[in-house]
Amino acid sequence: MKKPIVTLLLGAAFLTACGSGGSPSPPSATPAPSSSDKGSIAWGACTDLVGPDGKPATPGPGVECAKLPVPLDYAEPDGEKIDLALIRVKATGERLGSLVFNFGGPGASGVDTLATASAAFTKLGTRYDLVSFDPRGVDRSAGVRCGGTVGKLLAAGYGTDQDKLAAEFTAACEKDSGEVLPHVGTVNAAKDLDQMRVALGDDKLNYLGFSYGTHLGAVYATHFPKNVGRVVLDSAFDPTVTFEERAVIQAGGFDAAFEAFAADCVAQSCEIGASPANVEKNVLDLLEQLKTKPIKVGERELTYGLAQLAVITPLYAKQTWPVLEQSVAAARKGDGTMLLALADAYTGRRADGTYNTSMSSLMAINCADNSERPTAADVARMNTKIRKIFPILSVDGSPSACAHWPVPGDDKAKRIDATGSAPIVVVGGKGDPATPYEWATKLTDQLKTGILVTYEGEGHGAYLSGSQCVMGLVDAYLLDAELPRKGATCPA
C-alpha cells in the first residue's frame, strides 16, 4: 500500500500508500470526553464516509465514528486541541480489546479505508474491535489543505514551469493550514496513537500497520516500548534512507514489477506487446506521445504525468495487472478514460472534481519527517539514476516541494529502537515494488525486537495478497500470541 515517487507532486517526495479518499468534514458523533479517562470515547453514527470511487458511502453494521481531542502541540499539552477522526467496527465475538490499523500513506484516510475494507479482516474482527483513524494532518483530522493547487498541479502538462507550481502549492498550504503544518509528522502521530490507546481503554496497543503504517508503528514502539502489545508491520519501510535512496530503490522495485507484469501479459496473449521488451517500449512510446499530445477525456485531458501515475497504480497487486493491459490498450487507441480513472483513484479525486487531502497531507508529513531539502541539482541527479533503471518513473524537470516548504523538518522519525517492547512481527515481500524486501530486513534489525516473516510472492501488502500462509501467521500472533518461528517464509 505504499506509493512511488510522484512525478507531478514535485520530484523528491514520494508517496507511500494506497488508501481510500476522505471528506473534509468530521464524522458526526458526540464529542469524546477527555482522553485521560479510560475507555472514554463516545461513539456515534458515521455520516460522511467516502468510498474508493470518491462517492458517499453507507456504513455497514457495527460501524461507529467518533472524535478524540489531542494537543495540537505536545509541548503545550493543555493548550489548543485538534480532533482526531476515529472509526470502529465492533467485535463480533469474545473481545480481546482494540486492534488499531494504519493503512499507509502518509496521507490516506484510515476512516474511509476501514469502512471499505473491514470485511477483509473478519477473522480478526471476531476478537477485536477494529479501529482506524485519520492521522493528524489528514482529511477530517485537521487535514492539510492547499487551496485548489493540487488539482492545478495534477492537470499541468509536460514542460510546465513546475518550480513555480511548487512554490504556489507550498504558499497555499501555508495560507490554508499554517497552524497545523509545524505539528504534523510521524512522531506526533505516534503520540496521538498513545492517546488513542488510553481513550480506547487498552493497557497495550495492538496494531496492524501497512506500508507507511509500519513506520508509524515502529516510531510508536520506539517512544512507547512498554505500551506495545501485539504489533504487526506489513510491507515495511526503512526510515533511514534518503530521498534519493528511496527513489532509486523504488525505481528498481517497480522495474521488477513491470517486468513480471509484461512477462505474464505476453504469456496470456498480451494486447499491448508481443514480447516483454515490446510491452515496455509501447508503454514508453505512449507516454512520450502524451508529452506533446494529451488525450482528451470529456472536458479533461490525460497528460503525461497523470498517465505515469496510472501505469504504476496496477503494479501494486498482481490481481490488477489485467487492468493495466486494458487501460494501456485503450489509450493507444485514443481512449484515455481508464488511465485517467486510475490516476484519479491514486490522487484522491472525488466524484465532484475536488480532491481529498491525500496529496497535500503526504507532502506535509514527508517534509516534516525529514531535514532534507533537495535542490534542483539533487533532483536532476536522482532522475538520471531513475531513468536508467525504470524510465516510466522519470521525473525530468520536477523540483522538490520540500525545497519550498515553509516549515523546517527534522530527523526524529528516522530513529528506530524498540528495545524493551514485546516482539514485533515484520512482514516483507520479495516481489513488493513499493517497499522492497530489503527495507523489511533493515527495519527488523533497527527495532531490536523484530521477528521477520518473508513472503516470496508479488505485490504490495502480503497479508491481503491471498497468501493463506501469511494470513495464518499474522492471525496466530494477533489472536493467540503465537509468534512465527525465526526465519519463517511463505511461498508465493
N, C-alpha and C positions, 0 to 999 in steps of 0.2 A: 504494500500500500504506500510505497514510497515513490515519489515522482522525481523525474530527472531535472536537469538544467532547463530553465525556461529561456528560450531564445528571445522572447519578446520582453518578458519581465527581466530584461536587462542583465544578461550576462551571468555574472559570477554568483548570484544567489540561485540556489537550486531547490526544487520542490521535493518534498519527501513523503507525501502520502496521498492516497486516494481517499475521498470522503464525500458524503452527500452534502449538498448545499444547504445552508440555513437561511433564516429570515432575520431581519434586523430587530424585530421587537421581541421582548422577553416572553417566555411562556406565561400564560395566565394561571397563576396559582397563588394561594395565600402566602405572603412573605414569610420566610422561615424565621424562627426565633434565633437568638444568639447561638453561634456555633460552639460556644463553650459548654452548652447543655448537651449531655449525652443523648444521642438519638433524637435530636431536636428539630429535624427538618419537617416542615409542614407540606405534605404532598397534595397536589390537586390535579385538575384536568389539564391536559396538553391541548392547546387551541391553535397553535401556529406552526405545526410540523410541516416540513417541506420534503418531498420525495426526490429520488435521483433524477427525475425528469424536470425538476425545478418548479413543479406544481404543488399546491397544497395537498397534504397527506392526512389521512384519518388515523388516529392512534388505534392500535389493536387492544385486545383485552388485557387488563392488568397493567397498562402503561400509565404512568403518572409523571408530572413535572413539578419543579419547584425552583425557588431562587435561594441562594445561600450568600449572605453578605460576607465579604472578606476585605481586609485592608487594601486600599489602593497601593499604599506604601508601607511595607512591613517594618520600615524604620520608625514609623508612627502608627503603631497597631491600634491606637484609639482614635485615629484621625479619620479622614474620608474613607468611605466604603464603596466598593463596586459589587454588583450582584453577579454571581456565577449561575448560569442556567444549568439545571440538572434534569436528568430523566431516569426513571426506574421502571423495570419490568419485574413485578413481584414474583418471588419464588413460588413454584407450584407444589413443592413438597416440603419435607422437613428441612428447615432453613439452617444453613451454616453461618450465614452472615451476608455481607455485600461483596460482590465482585465488580471492581471498577475497571472500565475499559477506556483506553485511548486508542483510536483507530488510525492515528497518524497525522500528517501534515508537514510541518506545523501549519495550522490554519483550517483543518477540517472540523466540521461541527459534529461533536460526539452525540449531541441530542438527536439530530436528524439521522445519523448513521445507525445508532442503536434502534431507533424506531423502525427503520427499514430492515435491519439485519438481525434482529433478535432471534428470529426463527433458526438461524444458523447455530445458535448456542442453546438449543432447547435442553440438552442433557445437563449443561451447567446450570441452567435455569430451574432445574428441579430442586437444587440445594441452595442456590444463591439468589438474592435479589441482584439482577443485572443492572448496573448503574453506569451512566456515562455523563458527559458534561461538555459544554463549550469552554475550552480553556480561556483564561483572561486574554483579551485582545481579539477574540474570535466571536463573530456573529452576535449572539444575544448577551455575551459576557463582556460588555464594554468593547465591542468589536471595532477594530481599526478601520476607519473609513477615509477615503481619499477622493471625495467628490466623484466626478464621473470619469476620472483619469484612467481607471483600469480598462474600461471599455475603449477609450481612445487609444491606449497602448496596444490593445489586442487587435484593433482594427487597422493599425498602421501598416502601410505597405512596405515592401523591401526598399531600402535606400532612404527611408525617412530619418530625419535627424533624431536618433534615439537618445542621445545625450540630453538634448533639450526636453524630450518627453520624460526622461528620468528625473530631471530637475523639477519639471512641472508636477510629476507624480509625488515626489517627496515633499514638495511645498504644500500640496493639497492634503497630504497625510498629516503634516504638522498643523495645518489650519483646522482640520476637522477632528483630529484625535491627539492633539499635542499634549493633553493632560495625561493620557494613558501610555503614550509611547515610552517614557522613561521607566515604566513599571511592568512592561511585558517581558517575556523571556522565560526560559525553562526553569531557572532556579526559583523564581517567584511562583511559577505554576506548580512546582513541587511543594512549595509551602502551602499553596491552595489545596493540594491533594491531602495534606495532613489535616487541614481544617475540615475537609470533607469527611475524612476518616472519623474524626471526633463527632461531627454532626450526624453521621450515619449510625453512630453507636457501636463502632467496631474497635476493639482493642488493637488489632493489627490491620494493616492494609493488604487486602487480597486484590491482585491486579493482573490484568492481561493487556499488554501493550503491543501494538503492531507498528513497525517502521519507526517514524519519529516517536511514537509512543514508547519504544524501547529506550530512547534517550531520556524521556521524561521519567520513566520507571527507574533507570539507572541513577539519575540525579536524585530522585526521591530516596533511593536506598543509600546513597552517599551521605545525604543530610539527615536522614532519619533511620539509621540501620536497625535500631532496636524496635522500630514500629513495622518492620517488614514481615508480612505474613507469607502467604503462598503467592509468589510472583512469577509470571512467565513473560518473557520478552521474545517476540517472534519477528523475524526479519530485522536483525539488529543493525544499528547504526554505530559507527565509531566516531565519537565527537571530537577526537583529537586531530582529525585530518583537516588540512587547509581547504579553502575554497577550490584551489586548483587541483589538489589531490582528489577531492570529491568528484570534480568534473571529469577528470581523466579516468578514474576508476569506474565511474558510472558509464562513461562512454564505452569502455571495454565490456561492461555488463550488458549494455543494450546492443552492442555489436554482436555479442554471442547469442543473445535472444533473437535478434533479427536473422542471423544465420540459421538458427534452429527453426524459426518460422518458415524461412524460404525453402529449406530442405523438406520440411513437412508439406508445404504447399505444392512443391513440384512432385512429390511422391503421390499426390492426390489430384493430378491433372490441374495444375495451377493456371488460373485465368490471367495472371499478370507476369508470367515468365516461364520459359521452357527449362531453365536451369536456375540454381540459386544465384549465380552471378548475374543472370539476366533479370531476375526479380529485383535485385538491388539496383541495377542500372535503370530499370524502368521507373522505380520509385524516385531515384535521384533525378532522372530526366523530368518527371512530373513536377518535382519541387523547383527545379531550375526554371521551368516554364512559368511557374506561378510567381516568380520574382518579377516578371515584367507583364504577365497576363493573368491576373487573378480571375477565378471563375465566379461569375455572378450566381448567387443563390437568393432568389427573391430580391429584396432591397439591400441585401448584404453581399459581401464578397468573401470567397475562400482565398486568403492570402498565403504567401509562402510560410510565414510564421505560424499561422493557425494550422496549416497542413502539417507542419513539423510536429506540433503537439498531437494532432490527430493520429499520425502514423505511429507515434510512440505509445499512445494510450493502450491499444490492444496487446502490446507486448508484455503487459504485466501478468497476463494469465494465458496459458495455452488454450483455454476454453474460448477465448475471444480472438484467436488467430484468424478464424474464418471471416470475422467482421473486417479485419484489416484487408484481407484479399478482396472482399466485395466492395469495400469503400474505395480502395485504390483503383480497382477495375472501373467503377462508375465514374470516378474523377477523370480517368484517362479518356473517357467518352464524353467529357464535358459536364458531368453531373457531380457537383461538389456537396450535395446535400448530406450524405452520410459522414463525410470527413468533417464538415462543419459541425454536425451534431456531436461527433466525438470530441472536437475541440471545446465545444460549449460545455459538455459534461466535465471535461478536465478543468476548465477555468471557473466553474461555478456560475454560469449564466442561467438566470431564471427564465421562466416562460414569458415574463413581461419585458424581457430585454435588459433588465438590470442584473447586477452581479452580487453574489454574496461576498463575504469578506475574505474568502479563502486566499485570494492572491495577495491582497494588502496585508492580511494577518501573517501570512507566510513571510513576507518581506520584513515586517516589523520584528518578528521573532528571530528570524535568521540574523538580522543585523544586530539585534540585542545580544545574541549569544556568541558574538564573535567580534574581536577587536580589529579584525582585518578590514581595510577599506581599499579594495583593489582599484588600481588606476587603469586607464585605457590601455596602457602598455602591458599591464598584468593580464588583462582580458585577452588582448591580442595574442600574447604568448600562449595562454591557455587554449585559445581557439585553434592555433596552429597544431597543437597536440591532438585536439579532438578531431580535427579534420582528417588527420592521418589514421585515426582509429575508427571513427564512425561518422562520416561526413554528413549523415542525415541530421546529426545534432549540432552542426556548425552554428556558431553564434557570431558570425562575422559582423562587425560593426556595432555590436551590442555593448553598452557600458554596464557598469555595476551600479544598481540603485543604492547599495550601501555606501558608495563613494559620495553620494549626495545626502545621506541620511542625517536628519537633524539631531539625532541623539547618539552619543558615543556608545559603542558596545564594549563588552568585557568578555573574558575567557573563563569565568567561574563555572559555566556549564560544561566545560571541557574536562574538568577534574572528576574522575570516577574512582571511587574506592569504597566498597560497601562492607569493609571489614566489620565483623560483629553482627551482620544480618543473618537471617535464615537463608538457606540455599535458594538461589535464583536460577530458574531454568531458562537458558538462552537457546533459541531455535534459529538455525541458519540454513538456507537453501543453496545447493551447489549451482542451480540454474536461475538464481534470483538476479534479474537485471538491474534493479534499482538499489538494493542493499546487498552488495556482493558478499559471498560466503566469508571472505577474509575479515570482514567487519565483525561478524559473529564471533570468530575466534579471538579477535582483539578485545571486544567488549567483555567476553567471558574472562579473559585474563585480567582486565582492568578492575572488574568487580571484586575479584579475590574470592567471592563466594559463588561464582557462576558454575553451572553444570551445562555443558554443551550437548545439544541434540542436532545431528546432521541429517538434513533431508536431501536426497540425491536427485530430486526432480526439478522441473521447470516452474517458473512463476514466482511472483512476489507475494509472500504470505503463505507459510507452509501449513498452518492449522486449517485454513479454508481451501487448501489445494485439492481436497478429495482424498488425501492420504489417511487411511484408517490408522496407520502406524503412528503418525504424528499426533493425530487427534486422541488416540488411545493413551499415549504417554502423557500428553498435556492434561487430559481429563483425570488420569490416575493421580497426578500430583495435586491438581486443584480440588478434586473431590475427596481423595483418600490420603493425601500427604505422602503418596508413594513416589519416591524420586526415581528418575531414569537412571539406569546404570551408567557408569563412566564410559564414554566413547559410544553412546547409543547412536545408531544410524538407522534411518528409514529409507527403503528403496523408492525409486520413482514410481 
